[in-house]
Amino acid sequence: MFLTCLFFVVIQESNVLDIFFDVLALEFVESIDDVVFQLCRRGFFSRRLKIAANQNHAIQCSSSSGTRRLRKWSNRIIRFVYAAIMIGMCVGLSYITAQQPTGEYGCTSIVVRFGDEVWEDSWVTLVDKMCSVDSDCSQKCFQGFCHEKRLLIYSHFNGLYVMDGTVAERPRYVEMNKEKGNPFKDTIPAEIIYCEDIESWVFFHPRILTALDSEDSNECQWLLRSEQTEDFDLVELSTGFWRLWDGKIVDDYRIDIDCAECSNDADCNYMGTCVDEPGLDQKCECFDGRFGIFCQFETPCAVIRSEKDVNTTLEIVRDFDQDDDSIDFVVVYGRPMYAARMQGKPYSLMRDGYPGQEEQYFKVEHPINASVAVVPHKHNTPDGYDDDDFFEIANQTLAFQQLMKNYTFLLRYTGSRWYGQIINPDLSSKSFEEEEYHAFWQNSFSGMGQEDNSTLIISEATNTAKPAGVDFFEMRRRNKVFEGGIYDYDYSPYGVLLPLVTLEGAGFFHCNKPSE
């Protein structure tokens, strides 16, 4: 019995120290049994137990040839049983050791949630722009490809990661697309692997470098790393502290990692059924009115309205190709999208009021060369933040001037915040699926220039299932095109955030009731 218990202890623990502690615990339990027996022999419990404990039981065997033969075979059987137990334990341990690196006993899919932290100067490889010298690129040429510094928002990489092979005899988890959780077709995904150089699990992306000089680069180009460990189970490490890279090491950083599979209906919040199909991962099938990997969200409202103008409404983007699920709306980063067709400047979704007839908001003369300080907006005051860089910069191009005549205002989640963006009007669930939307690689916000000038408003960091009731902000002085102008540019990574509602917690969007 002791050996059997010891076997199960060995296969369940992840490090040698824990095995020693468990063996000590087993020996302690065994010593308690011996102590109780000695107390019984001395009569501490009862006379009956004292008599029973002090009795000698012996088997008297004759010395006949048959008895000796029986004793001989008994010894052989005992040796065989001990050998069989030892061989069985070794074979079982060897099998488990061989299967463990394949992820057989861990999660094959996980949900990863990083916080709202950013790195303002990450080096990004532009694989579609080859070069030979720096002059071929806007910033830097390195190893035959152009590289540029970009704002890395870690939450843009939140979502589903699925096991795809092994690295260092441990599972390799690869980022999935942000809509249906399928593998990316064209986008290069991020990965979470075990890095032997530092004996830690690391999050990295092949196109994001910590430094161009290999001598200054982090081991395995890690962007986040766990504590030193030999653990095979990545989910267990989410309870510990990680280290984050933002140009320097940030200690005591926490991330959330959950197994994306269910084991019973409780994992589905009792709002769905845990389906166990042969050959497939166990997953939650949500009841009507619920959605999410763990059925944790209620179905969102179909129409939301602006707090500033009740006549400005955005409708949920429907998905007419449902793939045998009950969700009839497009999901990105596990949340719905809302859209409205518009033209002209969307004053009802901004902080400033509607202009008078003589107001000219974005017909401002300014230099075309972005390296020259842009003429400040005519409504700017030295004590305020009313300069309107979004429209000043974007309106330099004829394409944006044409877009303002007919565009889609799209509200979508990006991992931890909702972004309100001005995009082309030909949005559909099919076109969205084909573009393989990723908030980082689509430059939803990078702070670099016109490339990211689709995002006009941004929410507070939130995990809510819908934008209703969430505070929003309009971003000003958020673009490095203005850097070197009349202001020093020591602002937050998102620039200056102007609240769209006066009271905190009031929310800028609200659900429309069916009667409205």
Salt bridges, closest charged atoms under 4 A:
ASP116 OD2 - ARG417 NH2 2.56
ASP121 OD1 - LYS480 NZ 3.75
ASP134 OD2 - LYS140 NZ 3.58
GLU148 OE2 - ARG150 NH2 2.65
ASP164 OD2 - ARG172 NH1 3.37
GLU175 OE2 - LYS178 NZ 2.69
GLU175 OE2 - HIS438 NE2 2.88
GLU191 OE1 - ARG172 NE 2.96
ASP246 OD2 - LYS248 NZ 3.52
ASP251 OD1 - ARG243 NE 3.08
ASP258 OD2 - ARG113 NH2 2.37
GLU298 OE2 - ARG290 NH1 3.92
GLU307 OE1 - HIS510 NE2 2.97
ASP319 OD2 - LYS180 NZ 3.08
ASP323 OD2 - LYS180 NZ 3.37
ASP328 OD1 - ARG318 NH1 3.10
ASP352 OD2 - ARG476 NH2 3.57
GLU359 OE1 - LYS378 NZ 3.92
GLU359 OE1 - HIS379 NE2 3.03
ASP387 OD1 - ARG477 NE 3.04
ASP388 OD2 - LYS345 NZ 2.58
ASP389 OD1 - ARG478 NE 3.45
GLU435 OE2 - ARG412 NH1 3.59
GLU474 OE2 - ARG476 NH2 2.66
GLU516 OE1 - ARG305 NH1 3.08
